[in-house]
Amino acid sequence: MSERQSTLLAALRQAVGAAQVLTHDDPGADLSAWEQDWRKRVHGRALAVVRPGSTAEVAEVVRACAAAGVSIVPQGGNTGLVVGSVPDDSGTQVVLSLTRLNAVRGLDAANLTLTVEAGCVLQSLQEHARQAGFLLPLSLAAEGSCTIGGNLATNAGGTQVVRYGNARDLCLGLEVVTAQGEVWNGLSGLRKDNTGYDLRDLYIGSEGTLGVITAATLKLYPLPAAQLTAWAALPSLDAAVSLLGLAHQHLGAGLTGFEVMGQFALSLVDKHFPNLRTPLWRDSPYCVLLENSDSESETHAREQFERLLETAFNQGLVSDAVVAESLSQAQGLWHIRESIPLAQAEEGLNIKHDISIPVSTIPAFCAETDALLQREVPGVRLVNFGHLGDGNLHYNVQAPEGEDAKKFLAEQETRVNGLVFDAVARYHGSISAEHGVGSLKAGHLPHYKDPVALGLMRAIKQALDPQQTMNPGRVLVSP
Ligand SMILES: Cc1cc2nc3c(=O)[nH]c(=O)nc-3n(C[C@H](O)[C@H](O)[C@H](O)COP(=O)(O)OP(=O)(O)OC[C@H]3O[C@@H](n4cnc5c(N)ncnc54)[C@H](O)[C@@H]3O)c2cc1C
């Protein structure tokens, strides 16, 4: 270890207490929980993992690292899917874990806001809001481990975006430690504030490359009086898009979830988790999961749902459907949807794509790209599912049946990514809808992002982090 590194470690121990600075030199040290990403694609090596307990301590850590010229990798729940929250393998980076910043600072019922620290686990915040009679409508399958700081840093989406928007839309204010170690208190609960550039929106979605989010003020909503879930079988993706339009018409703001699942995706759930009893998938190319949240009553919600489904049957959009009779049935249906990534992992390694396309052109995109992939890589299996209500598909590509998945990935990932991303570009879509860029997609950005936008992004990075110490190599790579 260099003298500069030892001096830095001493300063970090001074800042946060020796017990909160973990290194490989500690007896019995195992830092893999912080060094390995969720999908186990990368196992880096950190100089240290530092766990500050307050905003002031975060600021001290950032100042010490800046003085030493050492780069920082902010980390929340480490559930990110694009390799953004783990260190590289140089052994020189500091992982800044935010999980000890986990206090709820206050709930303002009249203002419908909740102010919380960055390391709070999303599910605990949903529960906190619910106990006070409110809804915090950010919801994703990783909610038991991801943190609100990570959600904001990645501008996470999830299953209720169709009604409430993504993490950005749910955030009114931020507290941030800048790359220089200053604290910006932007914890405003204001819904209107036109006093210049929106710094909050710069830090949201910046994936730890501009500064460290230490706290946030979030929007709350009234709890709905009833929430109903339906599962419908459909003859085609065209029918799914038409059903979405119909659901908007019939349910209005009550439409809080609209997920699509392809037959092969559901067959994997049935194969690997048969006890979940996946309904209606065998005879239908697609199934859709709909959620209706109603401010009046369950009877009203059910009537609305029945009218919608009846119209859809009459128009030939839906061939069969079930409406959950109880909360546990509804949770069971959502659990099937959320089990698709796990079923896919059981089947073997795969090439993941998190893309968005204007909803209207999704059927044409899929028809064209499915055929293209079959032509170019015969036998590949498409695990297509996602948040159709937001135009967001997880268009994943699994190795042909019986083929070694690791070998397939090594040989085909670059080519398959190119085919899919080029198709996304032709359809005016985005190569990252909700997971972010991280280091996994940073190299692709120069090919698919408008060059003027990329130039502006570089200028922002240079202005806010001139030393380039905040999560280097993520989002932007050197030109
Ligand atoms: C099973 C599963 C399902 C998922 N479903 C969805 C989904 O539906 N929608 C969706 O959008 N995502 C989904 N994800 C991805 C992931 O959960 C989200 O990206 C989540 O927002 C990451 O939060 P985290 O606390 O784990 O952040 P981490 O993984 O720790 O970090 C993610 C990025 O944010 C940065 N970061 C973290 N905390 C801070 C901070 N306080 N300040 C500055 N930068 C920070 C990191 O440096 C990194 O670049 C899923 C993941 C899994 C494993």
The ligand as an SDF file (V2000), in Angstrom:
LIG
                    3D

 53 58  0  0  0  0  0  0  0  0999 V2000
  -34.7090   -8.4600   -8.9790 C   0  0  0  0  0  0  0  0  0  0  0  0
  -34.4710   -7.0420   -9.4480 C   0  0  0  0  0  0  0  0  0  0  0  0
  -35.5080   -6.3350  -10.0160 C   0  0  0  0  0  0  0  0  0  0  0  0
  -35.3150   -5.0260  -10.4620 C   0  0  0  0  0  0  0  0  0  0  0  0
  -36.3650   -4.3480  -11.0010 N   0  0  0  0  0  0  0  0  0  0  0  0
  -36.1920   -3.0820  -11.3990 C   0  0  0  0  0  0  0  0  0  0  0  0
  -37.2900   -2.3390  -11.9530 C   0  0  0  0  0  0  0  0  0  0  0  0
  -38.3970   -2.8440  -12.1080 O   0  0  0  0  0  0  0  0  0  0  0  0
  -37.0580   -1.0640  -12.3110 N   0  0  0  0  0  0  0  0  0  0  0  0
  -35.8300   -0.4680  -12.1610 C   0  0  0  0  0  0  0  0  0  0  0  0
  -35.6860    0.7090  -12.4990 O   0  0  0  0  0  0  0  0  0  0  0  0
  -34.7840   -1.1520  -11.6560 N   0  0  0  0  0  0  0  0  0  0  0  0
  -34.9210   -2.4310  -11.2780 C   0  0  0  0  0  0  0  0  0  0  0  0
  -33.8620   -3.1140  -10.7630 N   0  0  0  0  0  0  0  0  0  0  0  0
  -32.5350   -2.4660  -10.6840 C   0  0  0  0  0  0  0  0  0  0  0  0
  -32.1870   -1.8560   -9.3010 C   0  0  0  0  0  0  0  0  0  0  0  0
  -32.9200   -2.4130   -8.2860 O   0  0  0  0  0  0  0  0  0  0  0  0
  -32.4160   -0.3570   -9.3250 C   0  0  0  0  0  0  0  0  0  0  0  0
  -31.4970    0.2160  -10.2200 O   0  0  0  0  0  0  0  0  0  0  0  0
  -32.2550    0.3390   -7.9640 C   0  0  0  0  0  0  0  0  0  0  0  0
  -32.7280    1.6550   -8.1110 O   0  0  0  0  0  0  0  0  0  0  0  0
  -30.8250    0.3820   -7.4320 C   0  0  0  0  0  0  0  0  0  0  0  0
  -30.8320    0.7830   -6.0630 O   0  0  0  0  0  0  0  0  0  0  0  0
  -29.6350    0.3790   -5.1020 P   0  0  0  0  0  0  0  0  0  0  0  0
  -29.8270    1.0400   -3.7940 O   0  0  0  0  0  0  0  0  0  0  0  0
  -29.4660   -1.0960   -5.0510 O   0  0  0  0  0  0  0  0  0  0  0  0
  -28.4100    1.0520   -5.8540 O   0  0  0  0  0  0  0  0  0  0  0  0
  -26.9640    0.4490   -6.1720 P   0  0  0  0  0  0  0  0  0  0  0  0
  -27.0880   -0.7810   -6.9910 O   0  0  0  0  0  0  0  0  0  0  0  0
  -26.1670    0.3540   -4.9330 O   0  0  0  0  0  0  0  0  0  0  0  0
  -26.3730    1.6240   -7.0820 O   0  0  0  0  0  0  0  0  0  0  0  0
  -26.8790    1.8920   -8.3550 C   0  0  0  0  0  0  0  0  0  0  0  0
  -26.1770    3.1440   -8.9310 C   0  0  0  0  0  0  0  0  0  0  0  0
  -26.5010    4.2790   -8.1510 O   0  0  0  0  0  0  0  0  0  0  0  0
  -25.3390    4.8550   -7.5330 C   0  0  0  0  0  0  0  0  0  0  0  0
  -25.7400    5.2190   -6.1730 N   0  0  0  0  0  0  0  0  0  0  0  0
  -26.3020    4.4230   -5.2280 C   0  0  0  0  0  0  0  0  0  0  0  0
  -26.6160    5.1420   -4.1420 N   0  0  0  0  0  0  0  0  0  0  0  0
  -26.2370    6.4270   -4.3990 C   0  0  0  0  0  0  0  0  0  0  0  0
  -26.3080    7.6430   -3.6690 C   0  0  0  0  0  0  0  0  0  0  0  0
  -26.8470    7.6850   -2.4510 N   0  0  0  0  0  0  0  0  0  0  0  0
  -25.8240    8.7730   -4.2440 N   0  0  0  0  0  0  0  0  0  0  0  0
  -25.2940    8.7500   -5.4910 C   0  0  0  0  0  0  0  0  0  0  0  0
  -25.1990    7.6130   -6.2210 N   0  0  0  0  0  0  0  0  0  0  0  0
  -25.6780    6.4790   -5.6870 C   0  0  0  0  0  0  0  0  0  0  0  0
  -24.2730    3.7790   -7.6210 C   0  0  0  0  0  0  0  0  0  0  0  0
  -22.9770    4.3410   -7.6800 O   0  0  0  0  0  0  0  0  0  0  0  0
  -24.6650    3.0610   -8.9070 C   0  0  0  0  0  0  0  0  0  0  0  0
  -24.1630    3.7700  -10.0100 O   0  0  0  0  0  0  0  0  0  0  0  0
  -34.0290   -4.4320  -10.3220 C   0  0  0  0  0  0  0  0  0  0  0  0
  -32.9920   -5.1470   -9.7420 C   0  0  0  0  0  0  0  0  0  0  0  0
  -33.1940   -6.4380   -9.3130 C   0  0  0  0  0  0  0  0  0  0  0  0
  -32.0450   -7.1550   -8.6660 C   0  0  0  0  0  0  0  0  0  0  0  0
  1  2  1  0
  2  3  1  0
  2 52  2  0
  3  4  2  0
  4  5  1  0
  4 50  1  0
  5  6  2  0
  6  7  1  0
  6 13  1  0
  7  8  2  0
  7  9  1  0
  9 10  1  0
 10 11  2  0
 10 12  1  0
 12 13  2  0
 13 14  1  0
 14 15  1  0
 14 50  1  0
 15 16  1  0
 16 17  1  0
 16 18  1  0
 18 19  1  0
 18 20  1  0
 20 21  1  0
 20 22  1  0
 22 23  1  0
 23 24  1  0
 24 25  2  0
 24 26  1  0
 24 27  1  0
 27 28  1  0
 28 29  2  0
 28 30  1  0
 28 31  1  0
 31 32  1  0
 32 33  1  0
 33 34  1  0
 33 48  1  0
 34 35  1  0
 35 36  1  0
 35 46  1  0
 36 37  1  0
 36 45  1  0
 37 38  2  0
 38 39  1  0
 39 40  1  0
 39 45  2  0
 40 41  1  0
 40 42  2  0
 42 43  1  0
 43 44  2  0
 44 45  1  0
 46 47  1  0
 46 48  1  0
 48 49  1  0
 50 51  2  0
 51 52  1  0
 52 53  1  0
M  END
$$$$
